[in-house]
């Protein structure tokens, strides 16, 4: 059986190309993400880029989802055990450090840069981020359901805000690490305010909800 018709060999080659694309983005940037460079990083023939994916853009789009699925899978169990906003933010800090050390923040930056001018890559990057947002939304829905402020918070919208904040801070850190640390501290301060409300007695919580409903109109 030829390599082209061998499903196992084909899957192995595709995986090598996906990993090669991510490695090229990390080490050389999107401007150097050519079929030749990706194939060299993958250790395969350049023609296989087009055989398996049709174009470099399609390969980069697939690599974006492939990489994100791996990262989300790595953290899904830990996310499922988070029970408060403070825990979510603490997890975000820890994950940020791990992702930066592994080079995944650099990949995200390159994908976002390329997405500004390449619609196909923009769609793939958005789909990849959606995987993170889905997991964050689950955490927020669970955590806020038991909170006295839960009825006043749009978990769907907040999940996107949280994801956008962490994406922005991951990229911003490269030019202002101290500012990023301060931003994370500020978010933790907000989580402490929510925790303080949750620790109030039933009467005080009802008063808070009443006030919030009145403000919301």
N, C-alpha and C positions, 0 to 999 in steps of 0.2 A: 504494500500500500504506500502511495506517495505521501510526502509530508503534507501536501495540499489537501489530501483526502483523509488524513488521519486526524480525527477530532481532538485527540489528546495533544498531538503535536501542534495543531492549529491553536488550541487554547493556550498552550505554553508560549507560543510565539506572540499571540495577542497580549498576554500578560507581560511578557518582556518589553513589548512596545509601549504599553501603558506605563510601566515602571520607568522605562527609558525616557518617556516624555516628561514625567514628573521630575526625574533627575536632571534633565536638561533645563527645565524651568528653574529649578533650584540653583543649579551651578552656573548657568549661562544666561538665563533670562529669556523672555519670550521673543526678543528680537533675534535670538540665535536658535530658536526652536524650529529648525529646518528638518526636512526628511532625512538628510544626510547625518546631521548631528544626533537626532533622536535614534536613528538606526545604529549609529556608532555606540551610543550609550547603552542600547539594548543588546548589542552584539549580534545583530542580524543584518541581512541584506536590505538596502534602502528600498528596493522595489516592494518589499513586504508591507511597508507603510501603506502604500496605495492598494495593495491586494486585500489587506484586512480592513482598512478604514476608508479608503477612497480618496482622502485628502488629509493634509496635516491638520487643518482646522477641525475636521471630524475626529482625528486622533486626540487632539488636545481636549476637545469637548468630552470624549469618552474617558480620558485620563482624569479630568476634573471630577467626574462622577465616581470613577473607580477609587480615587484617592479619598474623596469625602466619605464614601461608603465604608472604607476601611477605618477611618478616624471615628466616625459615628459609632460603628460597631464596637470599637475599642472602649468607648466611654458609656455605652448605653446602660449597662448594668449599674454603674455608679450613679448615673442620672436618675435611674429608677428608685434609688434609695434616698434621694434628697427630700428633706421634709420642711424646709423653710427657705425664705429668700436669702437669708444670711448664708446658708449652706450652699445655695446655688452660686452666689458670688464668690464664696471661698473655692468652690469647685472651678469656677471660671478663672480665677487667679492661677490655680494649680495647672489647669489644662493649658493656659496661655504659656506658662513656662515650659511645659513639656513640648508643646507644638513649636515653639520658637527654637528650642534646642534641636529638635528633629528636622528643622528646615521647612516645616509646613507653612509657617507664616510667610516665608519668602515666596513659596508657590502661590499662595493666595494673592499676594501683592502682584505677582506677574499676571495671574489670571484676570484680576480686576483691571490691570492696565490694558491688557489685550482686549478685554470686553468693551472698552470705550469705543473701539473702532471696528470690532468684528461681531456683528449681531449673533452669529451662530455660537461664538464663544460666550457672549453675554448670556444667552439663553441657558447654556450648559452651566455657567457659573452660578446663575440664579437658581437653577435646579439643585445644584450641589448645596448651596446655602439653605435651600428649603428643607433639606434633610436635617440640618442642625436646628432650624426653626421648629420643625415638627417635634423634635425631642424636647426643646425648651418649652414649647407650648404645653406639652403633657405635664411637665414639672409645675409650671405656673398654674395650670388648671387645678391640679391636685392640691398645691400649697394654698392657693387663694380661696378654694372652696370652703376651708375651715376658718378663714380670716374674716373679721368684722368689716374689713374694707374690700372684701372679695367682690361684692355686688357692684362696686363702683369702678372696677378695673376690667378692661377689655384684655383678656389673656391672649387672644390672637394677635392684637395689635402690639401688646407689650412684649410678646415673644420676638416679634420683628424688631422692636426697638432695642431689646437686649442684644440680639444677634448683631444688629448694625453697630451698636456701641462697642461691642467687643472686637468686631472686624476693624472698626475705625481705630481703636486703641492699639490693636496689634500692628497696624501700619504706622500709626503715629509714633509708636515707641522708638522707631528707628531714628527719629529726629529730636525727640524729647522724652527720654526715658523717665525723668523725674516727673514730668507733667502727666505721663501715663499712670504712674504710681499714685499721684495725687487724685486723678480721676477715679481710680479704683477705690481709693479711700473714701471719696465722696459717695460713691454708690453704696459702700458698706454702711456709711452713716445713714442713708435713707432706709436701708434694711433694718437698722436698729430702731428707727422711728416706727416702722410697721410692727416690729416685735414688741415695742412698748405698748402699742395700742392693743395688740393681741393679749398682753398680760393684764389688761384692765379687767375689773370685775364686770358681771353682766349688766349692771345698771349703767356703768360708765361706757361700756361698749354700745349700749342702746343710744346713749346720748351722742356718741360720736357718729353713729349711723344716721341719727336724726339730723344732725348738723350737716353731714355730707349730702344727705338727700335734699336738704334745704338749699345748700350752695349749688348743687347740680341743677336744681329747679325741676 
